[in-house]
Amino acid sequence: MRLPLLFLLAVAACVAVSEAKPRRRPKPPIKGDDYSRPGRRRHRKSSVCHFGKQTYELEAMWNPDLGSPFGVMYCVQCECVPIQRKRRVVGRVKCRNIKRDCPKPNCKNPVMPVGECCKTCMDDASRARSRIDMVEEDDEPNGKEFAVLMTGLSSYNSTGSPSSITNALATGRFRLARRQLTYSFYYERMPRRPDRIVFFDEKVRIVEELTTSATEYETESQKVCGVWKKVPRRYRRKLKGGQLHVGLAYGEPEEEGVEQLDLAVSGKILRYRGLQTEKFSALLAPPEDQPGASSGAGGTAIVSLASQTGSFHITLVTHGLWGPEETGDGPLVVQMSARNSGKMSMDRQIDANKVTEDETIIEAKTSLLPEEMRRLARAQLHLKVFSRTHPDRQLEGIIMPRIGCNVFSALLSGVKSNDKTPPATTASGLATLRLWNDGRLDYAIRLIDVRSTVLRISIETDLRRRAGGGARPAYEVDDVLPQYLNGWANGTLRRMVARDVEALLDEDLYINVGTEQYRSELRGRVTQLTVSEARQSDAPIMLTSRNSSSAGVAWMAVDDDCALHYKVQVADRTPGNRRIELVEFPGRKRRQRVLAEFGGSRAENRINNLPKTTMMRMEKGQTVVKVVPLNGDDEMSSEHAKVFVPKSCLPTRRIRLDNYHMDGDDGLENEIQRSYDCEYENQIYEEGTQWEASHESCKICSCTHGKVSCERILCPTLTCRNQHTPNGSCCPVCDGDEPEEAEVANDPTEGCLLANRFRAVGSIWHPYVPPFGFNKCVTCTCQLGSAPGDYQVSCSKPPCPDLDCPGREYMPSGACCRECRPVAKIEPRILASTYRGAMGDEAHEMSQEEILQAGGCRKGTMVYRNGDTWHPRIATIGLMPCITCRCRDGSKMCGRTRCPELNCRNTKEVPGQCCPVCVDHNKPTEKKATRRRRSQV
């Protein structure tokens, strides 16, 4: 592959950065994560690479897709290479041609498999793929739990050693699943909420830097929640190996040239026993009145509990309990007592082992009485750890529910009813719950279309089978019916016990709604809401069915990269897959867009390249979300859904749209500022798109810099003698070789799809490349692949003959290959624009600098004189003979050869010409031209 192609690939790696549009938080109680959007800042994605509109992790490899008409370049391999830049590790895209690495096949007739670059032998059963498999395989085990203790050893200098100490403390919990690292931090003794989360390695090199969100729940509970998406494989390995650190910091991201990494708290992410079964946690700090309280000491507790037996297990991770004079192990005392009464529940002396110079891990077990378990669930147990030899070195804290983003939801429908006879209802509902540090549980339950009197709204457990046989009986946590009014039940549970917290965190709680007609008309399981981009929506979108008890809920939001994130959960009895549809209502019209297909009850993904007009309608609430089963008619739909969209993702062209007004338009209602989008036949097209013309047949239109240009379809030259133009077709075909276009249109799977146009197998055409138009030097065809039902587009350029005229090669106008210039005697002359010196004096050829000063132009490595003309060349396509560029006074201008309108049906191409001619009127036209010339003579 030539160097210009690699340059084209490098230019494609770009991304836009934009600010998010502030949105007003909706009314409680049911709402999404109320992020303070005016403070949202785009985090530095230092550990990813951007190629076109795609994002790749470090060390990822892929084949670039250049779109129509080029497709996937299987012989070009790109890689996201990590590069050290100051204190950061950033990604850079590097692409290379791998065709030269292809081995030589050991057979007579090698074949080219679909999606490969190298030819292989069909009978070689053990042949390996010629390119690296680009499918991402997550070879890291999912569902791994990690924790961190973060103390005030906050600033790291250029040597990697801590340079300052504070009394701030924090602890965090992590879960790695599907290349995503979900995190939650709890902090104390910090003057304000941290602004950034910094991940760095053992050499204090920043590998990722994220900005924190600011939800109401996180602010009041002193927590920081979020997710690191698409963690590169190299950092997943470091995480498992205990080589990854994390810190919380204030202010804006660090600059490239700083000598210190200023963090409020930091620590190493490690794996500890008990994390998989953790139900309660604690952050331990030195007493405020203890001398040297700001010495960087601290601890965290990982608590596991079996509520039925009262078995209590605790793992303590501590820093700073050992003095500098203590070099070996020593005894530590662990005490647990009631917060107010001081009644001791645990008093153990344990011989602790120093894991590192500062870290100590302690494990202890005991049994709790029912009263103690009630205090445990309500954050009323106090934990203290101190050294037996130095009792003044203490760490203490309150045991609270497990540190995490403890936000839960339950989708209520008749599908989950535990009645023997399924209820015939169309009612549905949604509940959101939040667990606080002191054991309080806030709930907000919304019921929709319940037509009979509600008699019971209970939060309860389900009948659960035990591993050894038998079943754990179900019990009711509370009945919240007294809080029900006008379809809402809002309140707080303040007297939860340990088994309630255990059931909530194990996702064993249910919400049941009983009415006069049914004992269980609506029912749903309480599950934890994971952190995602989709949850930044203003409010969840309810999906209901008109014919059954099926229900669903969707979260949707658009990020700063203008990608739509969605998360859908459904409850229905329809088997098989479903598809998610987005229905737009542009005025009186209705437009339907399929987002994805999924199986099961949940779906979560992101959609790129949505039109800006679609995002505008989503932002204005002019869309409806639907979930449609593929094998049934039980369709679920929402009311008009309003989705958060950043202002930078909205269309900026000045067009008229009904019921639309953008803030800050200075009175220009229903208008938007101008950009490069195009309007054609009441439709909006983005720059670079192409489509079939509707105002005139056999024309292709494209959008370039806000202008619509349409051009008649250029038909390939046929070598057969007998040809005709089928009905509904624009180009002639050979007799007996007519592509079945009608069948392809009815069955999109039987043909090729290119630029939103279907092509029959065997059809040929010239590619249309905006803004240059049709390229007559390249011919594309739709071919049948090696596998059944596999079709691929193949484009090629006819080979040009080798020329034996060095110095006389040139490209004639409208030709596809270079030719030899005829040898002729030309009188020598000296042009003022080319040579310098007086007439009659010795002439000197001008340098490139002098040519540019005289009005010349530079294009790449070539320099053209003022007045020169040339044909541009595009990588992988070649020369564009029907495009002519001219240098005029230092400026380059390019234009296509204008072809006259032909009043005939059948046309053909003439070698060496850019414009087609009529097949039936060539001779009469030539005779008329001959008579006209004779009359003039």
N, C-alpha and C positions, 0 to 999 in steps of 0.2 A: 504494500500500500504506500502510495506516495506521501511525501511530507505535507502537501496541502490538505490531505484528508485528516491527518493528525492535528493539524492546526484548526481545521473545522470542528473536530471533536472537542478540542480544548476550549474553543470559543463557546460551545454549547453549554459548558459547565458554569452556570450563573444562577443566582436566586435574588429575589427582591425582598427588601426589608421594609416593613411598614409598621405604623403605630395602630393600636387597637382603638376602636370607637367606644367611648364610654357609654354604658347602658344603665338605665335606672333599674334598681332591684325590684322585683315584683312583690306583691303583698304576701305575707305568710298565711298559712303555715306550710303548705307544700311548695317547694321551690328547689331550684338547683343550687349548686355551690355558688354563693353570692360573692364572687370574686370582685374585688375593688378594681374595676377595669381602668380607671384613670391612672392607676399605679402599675398596670401590667407592663412589663418590659420583656422584650425578646431576649431569651438567654443565648449565651454564646455557644453555638454548636461547634465546639472546637474539635470534636472527635468524630466528625462525619465529613463526607464529600458530597458535593452537589454536581450532578451532571444533568443538564437540561432541567426538567422539573422533578427529577428523582433524587432521593437521598440514599447514600450508601454508607455503611459502617467501615471502620478501618479494616484493612486487609481483605475487604470484599472484592470479588472479581465478577465481571459481567461483560456481555457483548453489547455494544451501544446500538440503540435503535434510533435511526435518523429520520424515521417517519417516511411518508410517501415522497417520492416513489422508491426510495432506497431500501427501506425496511431494516431488518437486523443485520448488522455487519458481523457475520460469524467468524470472519478471518481477522477481526480486530478484537483484542482483549484489553480491557481497561481494568485498572486496579486502584483502590483507594490506599495510598501509601502514607504511613505516619511520618511526619517530619517534625523535628525539634525546632521550635522558634522561641527563643528566650526561655521563659518559664512555662511554656505551653507546648502541648503535643497537638498538632493540627494535621488535617488530612489534605492531600493533594492528589488530583487525578492524573494518572499516567497511562497512556494507551500505546500499544505496539502491535505490529503486524505479526501474526503467528503462523502465516502460511508457509514461511520459510522453514518452520520447525516440523512440517508434516513429514512423516516417514514414507518411504517409497513402497507402494503395495507390491506384494509378491504374487500377483495374479495378472492374467491377460486383460480382463474386463473389470476393472475396479469401478465402484459406484460411489456417488456422492449422497450419503444419507441426509435426510431432512434435519436442518439445524446443526450441521457439521461444516467444518472448513476443509477437512482432508478427505480424500478418497480412500475407501477401504474395500476389502474383499468380502463379498456376501457370504462365502462359505467359511469364513473365519469366525467360528462361534465365540472364541475367546477374545475377540478384538475389543480394545478399550476405546473409550471416547477420545476423539482427537483434540478436544478442547476441555478445559476444566469445567466441571459441572457447575453451572451458575445457580442451581437451586440451593437456597440456603438450608442447611441441615443444622438444626440446633442440637449439637452433640453434647451440650451441657445439660446435666439433669435439672429438671424443672422443680419448682416448689421448695427450694432451699431457703432456710431461715438464717439470718445473721443479726448481730447486735453490735453496738458500739457504746463505749463510755467516753464522753468528751469532757475534758477538763480544760482549765485555763492556761495551758501551755500553748499560747495563742499565736505568737509570731515566729516565723521561721526565716532565718537569714539565708544568704546565698550558699552557705555550707550545708544547709539542711538541719541545723540544730535549733531548738527553741531559744528565743531571745528575751521573752517576757512572760510573766505569770499573772493571771487574774483569778478572782474568786468565782467566775461564771462556771456553770455546770450544765450539762445536757446529756441525754441518752437517746439512742435511736434503735429502731427495729427495721429490718429489711427483709424483703421476700423477692427472690429471683425466680421468675417464671416467664417462659416464652420470650426470652431476650429482653424482658422489661424488669427493671429493679424498682419496686415500690418501696417507698421509705416513709417513716413518720418519726419525728423528733419531739421530745418534751424537754423544755429548758427552764432553768431557774437562775435567779440572781443576775440576769442580764438586764441592762438599763432599758432596752427597747427590743422590739421584735427584729430578728435578723432579716437581712435583705437578700442574702445570697447563700447558696449551698455549693461548696467547692470540693470536688473529688480530686485527689492528687496521689501520686505514687510515692515510693520510698525515697526517691531522689527529689522530692518536693517539686515535681513537674505537674502542672494542672492538666488533667485529662478531660474534665468536663466541669462546667460552671452553669448553674441553674438559678433563676430568680424565684423567690418564694411568692406564694399567693397570699391572699389576706381575706379568708372567709370569716364570718362571724363566729363559727364554731372553733376554728383554729385560734383566733385571737383570744377568745375568752378562756380557752382551755390551755393556753401557752404551748401550742403544738404547731409543727410545720409538717405538712403532708404534701406528697407529690410523687412523681414517677420519672425515672430516667429511661426513656424509650430507646430501644435498639442499642443496647449496650454492646459494644464491639467484643468480638470473641477474645481478643487479647486481654481486655479488662475483666471479662468474666473469669478468665483463668487467674488473673491476679486476685480477684475477689475470693475465689475458692482457696487460693494459696495464702491468704492473709497478708497480701502485699498492697492493699488499697486503703487509703486514709480518706477521711471526710472532715470538713470543718464548716462552721457557720460564721458568716462575716456580715459586716454592715456596709452600707454605701454602694457605690457603683463598682463594676468589675475592675480588677487590677489592670494597670497598663502593662505593656510589653516589657518595658525596661526597668521595672521596680526591682529593688534588691531584696525586699522582704515580702513574705506572704502573710499579711496581717489578718488574723482570724481571731474571733472572740473565743471559740472553743474548738477543739479538734481531737481526733482519736483514730485508732485503727479498727477497721471492720473485721470482726472475727466470728467464728461459729462457737456456740456454747451449748452445753447440755441443757435440756429442758425447754428450748425455744419452740419445738414443735407442739408442746402441750402447755405452753404458757397461758395462764388466765389472768394473772395479776402481776403488777410491776411496781418498782419503787426507784426513786432517784435519791441517793444518799449524799449528804453534804456535811461539812464540819459545822458545829454550832457557831452561831454568829458571835458569841462572846468568847469563843475559844481562841487562844493566842495562835497566830499564824494561820487563821482561817482562810486566808487567800494564798495558800501555799500550793494550789493546784491539786489538792486532794479531793476525792469523790468516789462514788460507787453506784452501782445499779444492781437491782435484785430481779431475778427471774423466778416467778412463783408458779408452781403447778398444784392443782387441787383436785381431789376426788370427793365431790360433795356428799356422795352417799355414805362413804366410810369416814370422812373427815381427814383423810391422809393429806398431809401438807409437806411439800418439798420445795426447798428454796436453794437457788444458786446465786452466790454473791460474787461480784467482780469489783474489786476495790483498788484504788490508787492512793498512795501517800500514808498508809498506816505504819509503814516501817521507817525507822529513822536511819540516818546515814551511817550510824555506828553498828547497825544490825546487818550482818552479812548472811546469816543463815535463816532457817525457818523458826517459827515461834508460835505461841498460843494466842488465839483471838477469841473474844467472847461475843456471842450473838444473843441479843435479847429482843423479845417481842412482847409488847404490853398494850393494854387498852389505852386509847388516846386520852380519855378524861379521868377514868378511875385509877389508872396506873396498875391494874391487875396484870400480873405477869403470865404470859402464855408460853413463853420459851425463854430459857436461860441456859445456854450451852457454851461450853468451852471446847474449842476445836483447834487441833494442831494444824495450822495452815502451812501450805507450801508456796514459796515464792515462784511464780511462773517466770516473771522477768524481774528486772531490778525494781520496777515500780508496781507491777500488777500482781494481785493475789486473787485466787479463786477459792471460794469456800462453798461447801455443800452441807446442808442440814435437813433433818426430817423431824416431824412431830405429828401429833393428832390434835385436831381442833374440836372443841365442843360446839353444839348448835349455836350458843350465844356468841362464841368467838367467830363463827362463820357469818353470822349476821353483821357483826362489826367489820369483818373483812370486806363484805360486799358494799358497805357504806363508808369505806375509807376511814375507819376509826381504829386501826391497829398501827402502832408506832414501832418502828424497827431501829435498833441501835447496834453498832459494831464498834469494838474498841480493842486495843492491844492490852493484854494482861500485864505486861511489863511496863507499859506507858499508858495508863488509863486516860491521860489527857488527849491522846490521839483518838478522836471519835468521829464516827460518821453516823448520821441519823436521817430518817425520812419516813413518810407516810406511805403505806401500801395502798395502791389504787388499782382500778381495773386496767387490764393490759394496755400498754402504751400502743396507740395506733389511731388511725382515722376512723373512729368508731361511729360511722354513719351507716344506717341500715335502711332497707326498703322491703316492702311486700306488695306484690301484685295480687289483687283480690279478684276472683272470678268464680263462677259456678263450676268450672271444670275441676277445681281442686276440692270441691265439697266432699265431706265424708258421709253424706247421706247415702243410703243404699240405692235410692232412686235419684238419678241426677236431676237437679232442679231445672225446670223450664223457665229460665229467666234470661233477660238481656242486661241485667245489672252488672256493674263492675266497680272497682275501687282501687285506691292506691294509698299506701301508708309509708311514712318516713319516720325514722326513729334516730335519736342521738343519745349516746351514752357519755356522761360527763365524768370527770375525775373523781367526784365525790359519790359516785354510784347512782346519781339521778338518771332517769330515762325519760326523755321528752318524746312524745308521740304526736303525730298529726295524721289523722285518718280521714280520707275523703271517699264518700260513697256516691255513685252515679247511677241514676235511673232505677233506684230501689222503689218499687211501686206499692209495697205493703209495709205495715208498721214494723219498725225495727225493735226487737225485744231483747237483743243481747249482742254486745260487741266485746269479745273476750280475747285476751292475750294468754295463750295456753301452749302447753307442750303437746307432742304427739305420742301415740303409743309406739314405743321403740323396742325392737327386739335386741336381746342381749346375745353376746357371742356364745355363752355357755348354755343357752336355752332359756325359755321364758321370755318375759317382756317387762319393760319398765313402765309402770302405769302412768297415764297422762294426768296432768294436773293443771289447774287454772292459776295463772299468775295474778290476774286482776280482770275485773269487768269494768270497762270504761264507758258503759252506756250512759251514766249520769252526765258525762261531758258531751253527749251527742246533741247537736242542734243544727238544723238546716243543712244536713248532709255532711257536717264536719264533726269530728271528735278530737279535740285538742286538750292536752293535759300533760302531767308529769307523774311518774311513779317514783316515790321517795322511800319506800320501805321494801326494797328488793333484798333477797337473801342470796347466799353464795350460789345455790343451784340455779337461780334465775339468771345470774350473770354467766354461769357456765353454759346454760342452754342457749343464751343469746349469742355468745361467742362461738359455740359449736353449730350455730344455725339450726337449732332444734326448736325454735319458737314459731308459733303460727298465730295468725289473727283470724278469728272466726266471727261471722256476722249471721245471727239467727233472726228470722222474721216470723210473722204469723203463719205464713205458708210453709216455710222450710226451717228445720232446725239448724241447717248449715247452708244458707243460700249463697254466701260468698266465703271464700277461704283462701289464704295465701301464706306461703312460707317467708319468714323474715330472713333475708340474706344481706351480707355486707356489701356495700357499694364500694367498688374499687376506684381508685383515682384514675381519671382519664380526661382527655381533652373534651370529650363529648359532654361531660358533666359541668362544663363551664356555661352551659345553656342557662337562659333565664329561668326556665321551669321545664319539668318533664312534659312530654306530649302523650296524652292518653289516647289509646286506640280501642275502639269498641266495635262490636258486631251488632247488626240490626236483626239478625235471625237466630242467634244462639248466645250462650253464656261465655263465649271466647272473649278474651281481653288481652291488651298489650300495653306497653309503655316504651317510649323512645326518648333518648336524650340526643340532641344535635347541637353542634356549634361549629363555626368556621374559625380556623386559626389564622395567624399572621401571614402564613404562606398561601392563604386562600384555598386551603384543603378542608373539605367537609368531613367532620368526625361524627360518627353515629354509633349509638349503642341501643339495641332493641332487645326486649324481652317479651315473650308471648306465652299465653296459656290457652291452648285449644286442644281439641280431640282429633284434628285432621292429621292423618299420617303423611309422611313424605316431606319434600322440601317446600320452601316458601320463597317468595321474592318480595323485596322492599321497593316500593314505587314512590316517586315524588311527583305529585300532580300539580302543575302550575295553572294559574288562571290569569293569563294576560288579556285583560278586558273581557270580552264575551267568549273568547276562545279558551280551549282547554288543551294542555300539552302534558303528556305523560312521559316520565323518564324512569327507567328501571335502574336502581342503584346497585343491587346485588341479589344473589340467591344464597340461601343458607338452609341448613338442616338443624334439627333440634329446637330448643326453646330460646336460644340466645344468639346474638350476632353483634360483632363489634369490628369496625374497620374505618378506613378513611377513603375519601373519593377525591381525586385530583382533577384539575382541568374542567371544573364546572363552569359554564358560561356566567359572565358577570350579571347578565340580566336575570338569570335564575337566582343568583344570590340576592339580587335586589328584591325579588318577589318574596324570597324567604325572609328577608329582613323586615319587609312590610306586612308579613302575615298573609300573603297571597298564594300559599301553597298548602297542600294536604298530604299527609303521610299515610300510605296504605301498606298493609301486609296481606298478600294474596297467596293462598295455597295453590300449588301447581296441579294438585289432584283433588280439587273440590271447589265449592263456591262459598265457603265460610270466610268472607272477606272482612277484614278489620280496617277501619279508617279513623282518622282524627278530624277534629274541627280545624279551622284555618290555623296552621302552626306558624308561630313567630320564632325565628332562629337568630341568634346573635351573629352578626357579620361585621368585621372590621371595615371602617370607611374606605380603606385603600383597596378593598376587594369589590367595591361597588362600581358600576359603569360610570365613566366620566365624560361620555359624549353628550352633547346638548341635543336631546330628543324629547319629544312629547310623550308622556305616559300618563294614563288615567290614574287618579287617586294616589299620586306619588308626590312627595315634597321632601326635599333634603334640607336639613338645618343649615343655616348660613348661606342661603342662596340670594340674600339681599332682595327678597321680593320676587325672584324669578321662580314662581310656583310651577311645579310639574316640569322643571327643566334641570338638566344635568350639564356639567361642564364638558368641554369638547375633549375627545381623545382620538385614537386611531381605529375605533370600531366603525362598522359600516351598517347602513340601513338599506334593505332591499326587500320590496314587496311586504312591508310591515313586519319584517323580521330583522333581528340584530345579529350580525356576524362579527366575530373577533378578527383581528388582523392576522393574515396568513391563511385563513380558511378558504376553501373552494367549494362550489356547489353547482348543480345543474340549473341553468337559467329557466325560469318559468314564463318570462315574457316572450321568449322565442325559442323554438326547438333547436337542438343540435348546437348549443352554445354552452360554454363553461365560464362561470364567473368566479372572481376572486376578490378579496379585500386587501388592499395595500395602502397603508398610511391614510386610512379613512376614506378611500375612494374605491368605488366598485368598477371593475373593468371586466368586460365579457368578450369572449373570443370564440369564433366558430371552431368546432372540433376538427382537428387535422387528422385525416384518415391515412393509414399506412398504404404504401404502394403494393399492389398484389401482382404476383408473377403469372397468375393463371390468365387464360385467354377469355373464358366465359365467366362473367361475373354479373351480379345483380345486387340491388339494395333491398333487403327484407323490409316488410312493413314495420314501422315503429323503430327502425334502426337508422343511424346517421351515416354509416359507412358501408360500402359494398363488400360483399363476400364472394368467394368462389362458388360456383354451382356445385351442389352436393356437399358443401362444407359449411353449412350455416349453423352458428352457435345457437343453442336453444335458450334464448334470452328470457322467454316467458317462463320456462321452468325454473330458471335461476331466480327470477324475481319472486316466484311463489315459494321457493325453498332456498333460503339464504345459505344453507349448509352445502349446497351443490354448486360451488363456485368460489371465486376470490372476492374479498372485500377490500377495496382500496379507495381512500378518500371518500368514504360513504357511498361508493358506487359498486354494484355487483357486476362481476365479469364472468361470462361462461367459460368453461374449460375449453381451451383451444383458441379463444379470441385473442387478437393482437391489437395493440394501440400504441400511440406515442404518449409519453408521460407529459402531464401538464404541471409545470413548475412555476408558481407565482414568484416574482412578478414578470418573469421572462416569457411565459407562455409555453406553447408546445415545443418540445425538442424533437425535431424530425430526425436527428442523428441517433436517437435511442429508441429501441422498440421493446415493449413489454408484452408478456404473454402470461396467461393463467394456465398452470400445469398441474397435473395430478401428481401428488407426492407418492412416496414409497408405501405409505400405509393407507388403508381404505378410508375414505372420507377426509383425507388430508390434501389440501390444495395450497399452492404457493405461487407467488408472483415472481417472475424472473425477468429482469431487464438486462439488455445487452446492447453493445454498440458494435456495428460491423467492423471487422479489422481493416485497417488502412494498409495499402501496399508500401513496401520499403522504397525509398527514393534514393537515387544515386546522383544528386546534384547539390553537393554541399555549397552553402552560401546562396543558393537560388530557390530555396524552399519558401513557399508562401501559402496563405489560406485564401482562396477565392471567396468572394462574397456569396453566401448561401450554400457553400460546400461543407461536407462533413470531414474531409480529409485534406491534408496539405498536398500541394502539387509543385511541380518544377516550373519556375518562371522561364518563359521563352528567352533565348539568347538573342539580343538585338544590340546594334550599335547605337549608343546614346552619346550625343555631343556633351563633352564635359562642361559643367557649369558650377558656379560657386554661389550658394544661397547665403544671404545675410543672416538668416535665422539659424543656419547650421555651422557656418565657418566664420571665423573672424579674420581681420586683416583687410588691407585696402585692395581694391581691384587691381589686378596685375601683380600684386605682391604675392609672396608665398602664403598659401592658405593653410590654416591650422584647424584641426577638428576641435569642436567645443567640448569641454568637460561636462560632467553631469551637473555640477553646481551652476555653470554658466547657462546650461539648457533650462534649468529651473528658474534662474533669474530672468531669462528671456520669455517667461510665460509657459514653461513646460510643466508636465505633470509627473508625479511619481505614483506608481501602483505596485506595491510589494517591492520586489528588487528591480523592477523595470522602470526606466525613465523615458517618457515620450516627449517629443518636441511639440511646440505650439502648432496646432493644426493637424497633428497626426491622428489617424483613426486605427482601431483594432477591434477584434472580436474577443469578448471575455471568455474565460475558461473556468469551469466549475469542476471541482474534484469529484471523481467517480463518474461524471457525465461526459466531461470533455469540453471541446470547443462549442460555443453557441454561435453558429455562423449567421443566424438571422438576427442577432443582437449586435449593434455597432456602437462603440464608444468613441468619443472624440475629445481631444484635449483642446481647450480654448481658454487662453489667458489664465492658465494655472488651475482651471476647474475641469473636472471630468463629468461628462454627460453621456448617458447610455440610452438607447431607444431601440425599439423593435421595428423591423421593416413593415411598413403598413401595406396590407394587401387589399386590393379592391373587392367590392362586393360582386359576387358572381350570381347571375340569374339562371342557374342551371342546377339540376339535381345531382348529377354524377360529376365528380371532379377527380383529378389525379394529380400526382406530383411529378414534377419535371426535375431530373437530376441537375444540381447546380443552382436551383431556384428556391426561394423561400416561400413563395406563394403558389397555391394550387391553381390549376387551369381547368376549364370545362372540357369534358371528354367529347361531347357532341358538336361543339362549335369552334374547335381549334382551326379547322381548314377555312370555314367561311370568314372567321375573324382575320386570318392571314390574307385572304383574297381582298377583303375590304381595305386592309392596310396597304396592300400593293397598289390598288387602284388610286388610293389617296396620294401615295407618293408619286405616281405617274402624272396625276393631274397637277400636282404642285410643280413638277418639272416642266 
